[in-house]
Amino acid sequence: MATEVRPDHSSADVSVHRRVAILATLLGVAAIAVLYWLATYVHPFGLRAWMVKESALRVFVWSVRDLFRYSILTPGFGIAMALTLVLERMIPAKANQPILSVAFAQDLVWFFYETILHAAIIVTYVQLLTMVYQANVSFLTIDAVLAWPGWLRFAVGVLLLDLLMWGQHVVNHKFGVLWELHTVHHSQRTLNFFTDFRYHVLEYVVRQTFLVIPFLVLRVDPPKIVWLALVLGWYTRFYHGNIRTNLGPLRYLLVTPQSHRIHHSIEPRHRDTNFGSIFCIWDQVFGTQYRGYDEYPDTGIEDDAFPLETKRDVRSLLVTPLVQMLYPLRRLRERFTRRESPRAAPRTGYADDASGVQP
């Protein structure tokens, strides 16, 4: 039997990845500058300079401002983070995992990157998707929903949001192309409070495609009540923590630190389970709930070549997320051009063909 050849993980290879990431960033900045010039002097498709300027401000300035105003400087952030860190110290799922690890520092950087990347998708793709819907298929909108009582629209909004998040999560695992993007999130071997911000930018496109159209059709706005936003926003950070608890009877209703660790497990027997975002009811209904409520496995992906963070210096922390986002794109290029199996077996067991649909 032929021996599998593993790639060379030399420091020179990592250095090349970093240079490529920096070059990609510079090209992105150059693209924005060219777009601004075109909007100023050429006006393609009615584009104006003020539109580009406002969009850039929304992505790079206002998003960071709002991050501090509505997140970091709120009581909810402090309470959720303090509770998570205290529980990680008192009842850790992995006792030998340091609280302020390199992974924690790296995911903290992802926390800020996610703000900008998510804002970029909202400003561009979501707005475009909304305009296309309103211009072409707005007749699909069900206006009768507006006549529903407020409490009913609220309840439908919560459950619909959670169901759609569950659905897009399942799709991310079942299709090879999307799984490659999702490996950025699953690559973390040291789960922590900020791991939930570790996502490939293209994954936001998939998520918003699932979320935007159904909400436009049903005229149901995602819940915006302050206390609910606090719960939904920071509870997902809590259950990514290194915490040994299944929340007792609540495990039959909610996603817990234990059940979500199972979802992140590197062990084959845990694959494709526990896809829930807030509630575990959809996993219960569709048979994807794992019933072992006292297991706390190791986490990560079966790909030793993935460029995990190893250094705590500022330069490495800033560049590594860019390298990690480029890595799945390179793997996809290899799959489509060479039609070869990936260098490591996919953890979800989907086929190695270009479509990547799991049998």
N, C-alpha and C positions, 0 to 999 in steps of 0.2 A: 504493500500500500504506500502510495506516495506521501512523503512528509510535507505538511503544510509549511510554506515559507512565510515567515513573519517579516514585516517591513523593518527597516533599520530605524531605530528611534534615536538617532544621534542628535547632539546639540546643534550640528550644522543644519539638519533637516528642520528643526524647530525654528532656527534663525531664518531660514528661507520662508517659512510660513509667516513669520512676523513681518518680514519685509513685504510680502505679498499683501498682508492685512493693512499695513501702513500705506502701501501704494493704492489699494482699493479705497481707503479713506480719502486720500488726496484726489483721486479721480472723482469721488463723490462731491467733494468741495468744488472741483473744477466744473463739474456738470451743473451745479447750482449757479455758478458764476455765468456760464454760457447761457443757461435758461434765463437768467436775469437780463443779460445783454439782448437776447432775442426778444424778450418781452418789452424792452425799452425802445428798440429800434425797428423790429420787424413785425411784432404783434401777431404771431401765428395763432390761428384759431381764436382770435380776439383776446389773446393773453396780454395783460398789462403788467408793467413793472410793479405796481402797488400790490397786485395779486401775489406775485412771487415773494415780495418783501413781507407781506402779511403772513403768508404760509410759512416762510422761514422763521418768522418771529414766533408763530404758534408752536412750531416744532422744537426750536432750540432755546427759546427764551421763556415764553409763557408756560410751556409744559413744565420746565424746571421750577419756575416760580410757583405754579400750582402744586407741584410736588411738595414743596415746603409748606405752603399755605394750607392745603387740604389733607396733607398726609403726615409728614415728619413732625410738624409743629402742633398736631392735634393730640388730645388725650388718648384717643384710640390707638394711635401708633405706640405711644409710650406704654400703655397698659398691655397691649398684645405682645410687644417685644419683651417687656419685663417679665410677664407671666411665662412666656416661652423659655426664656433664659433661666429663670428660677427652676422650672420643672425639668429642664435639661440637666441642671445640676443635681436636683433631688432624685429624679427617677429617669435616668438616661436609658434609652433603648440600647445604646452601645456605650458601656462604661468607660472605655479607653478613648473615646472621641473627645478631643479638646473643644471647648466651647468657642473660643476665638481662634479657629483654625485657619489655614490658608484658604480652604474652601469657603469659609465664612466671609473672609475678606474679599475673595473673588466674587461671590454672589452678592455682596454689598455693592460692588462696582456694577454688576448686572442690574441691580435695583435702579441705579441712575440711568444706565443705558436703556433699560426697558421703557422708562418714561419718555425718552426721546424717540425711540423706535416705534413705540405704540402711537405716539402723537403723529409721527410721519405717516403711518398707515391710516389713521383717522382723517388727517387733512387731505390725503390723496385718494386712496382706494375707497374708503367708506363714503366720502362725499361723491365720488364718481358713481359708485354703486347706487346710491340714493337718487342721483340725478337720472341715471339710466332707467331706474324703476319708475320714477315719476313721469318720465317722458314717454315711456313705451308700454308699460304694463300696470299702470296705476289702477286700471279697471279691476284688478284682482283684489284691491283693498276692500275689506269687509267693514263698512261703516257702522253696521248694526252693533258692533262691539262698543261703540261710544255710548250706547244706551244702557250698558250694563252698570250695575251699582259699583261705586268706587272700590268697595272691599273685594268684589269679585274680579274686577280688572287687576287689582293689586295681587290677588292670589294667583290668577292666571299668569301674570307677568313673572312672578317668582318661580312657579313650577315650569313654565315654558323656558325661561332662561336656564334653569338647571337641566332640563331635558336636552336642550340644544347643546349645552356644554358637554353633557354626557355623550351625545351623538358625535360631535366633532372629535372628541377624545378617542372614541372607538375607531373612527375612520383613520385617525393618525396612527393607530397601531395596526390596522388591517391592510393598508396600502404601503408598499415598500418605499415609494418616493416620499410620501409624507412621514413615514417612520424615520427616514434618514434625517429629516429636519427635526423631528421630535427627539432624536437621540441627544441633542444638545441639552435638553431638560433632564433626560434620564441618565445622562453620563455621571451625574453627581454621586460619588461614593460616600460623601459625608453630608447627609441631609441636615439642613439648618433653616432658620427662620427666613432667610432671603432666597432660598432655592427656588421658590415659586416665581421668581422674576427671571429665571434663566431660560429664555426661549429664543429660538431663531426668529429673526424678523419676518421671514416668509410664513411662519406659522400663524402670525397675526392675520395674514390675508385669508388663510383657511378658516380661522375662527370667526372673523367678521363676516365671511360669506355665509356661514351657518346662522349667524345671529341676526344680521341686518334684514334680510328679505322676509323671514317669518314675522318679525316685529312690524315691518311696514305693512304687510298683508293684513295682520290682525289689529293694527292700530293700537297695539299695547306697548306702552313705553316700559323699558327696563326700570325696575323699582329705584326711586331716587330718594326715598325717605332716609334721613340722616342716620338713624340708628341701624337701619337695615344695611345701608352702605358700609357702616362700620363693621357689622357682623360678617357680611359677605366678603368685604375687602381684606379683613385681617384674620378671619378664621382659617382661610386657606394657607396663610403664612404659618399659623399656629400648628396645623397638622403636618407641615413639612419639617417640624422640629424633631430633634433627637430625643423623643419622649416615649417612655414605656407606659402607655395607657390605651385602653380601648373604650374608655368612657362608660364602662358598665352597660346598663340597659340602653343608653343612647346610641350604642353601636348598631342597633337595628334600625335607626333612623338617619344618623349622620355619618359622614365620612370622619374617621378618627385618625390620630397619629399612627396607630397600629395598622389600620386597614390601608392607609395610603402608603405606608412602608412596604406592605405586601405588594402594592401596585408597582413600586419602584424596585422590587426585589430582582436580584440577578439570577435567582434560582428558576430553572425551567418550569417547575410545578406551579409557580405563581403567575406565569405569563397570561396576559389578556384577562386580568381580573381587576375588580374594584376601580371602575372608570369614573365614579361619581365626583362631582365638584363640591356640592354642599350636602345633599341628601344621598343616601345609598339606596333609595327606593327603586331607582331605575335598574341598578344592578340586581336587586332582589327580583324585580319583575322579569328581566330578560336573562336571568340565570348566569350573570357574570360576577356575582358576589362570592368571594372566597370565605369559607366557613371557619377557617382556623383563626380564632380570635386572640390567641396567645403566642403567636409566632412573630419574631422580630429579626428578619433575615438581613444579610448584607445587601447593599444596593449598588446600582451601576449597570453598565452594559457589557456585553461580551465582545469588546473591541479594544484590545490593548494599544491600538494605534491612535485612539482618540487623544487629542492634545489636552489632557487634563492640566489644571493649574498646579504648579510645583513651587513657585516663588512668591514671596510676599512684597517684593519691591514694587514701587509705583508703576514703573514702566511695564513690567510684566503683567500686572493686574489690569492695566488699561488696554494692552494689546491682545491679551489672551482671548477675551470674548470675540474679537474680530477673527482670530485664528480659528476658534471653535465654530463660528458660523460659516467660515469658508470650507472647513473640513467636509461636511456632508455634501456640499456642492461638488467638491472634487470627487467624492465617492460616486455620486450620481453621474458625473461625466464619464467615469470609468465604466460604469454599468451600461451606459447607453452607447459608448463608442466601442468598447471591447467585448461587450456581451459576456463578461466573465462574472463568476461569483464574487461577492464582496470578500475582502480580506479576512473578515471574521464572520462567523455564522450569525445571521440576524436573530435577535433574542426572541422575536415573536413568531418565528417559524414561517414567514411568508416566502413565496417563491422568489428565486433569484433572477427571474426574467425582468425585462425593463418595466413592465406594468407593475410588478410587485404585488399583485393581488394575492392575499393569503388564501390558500385552498381551504 
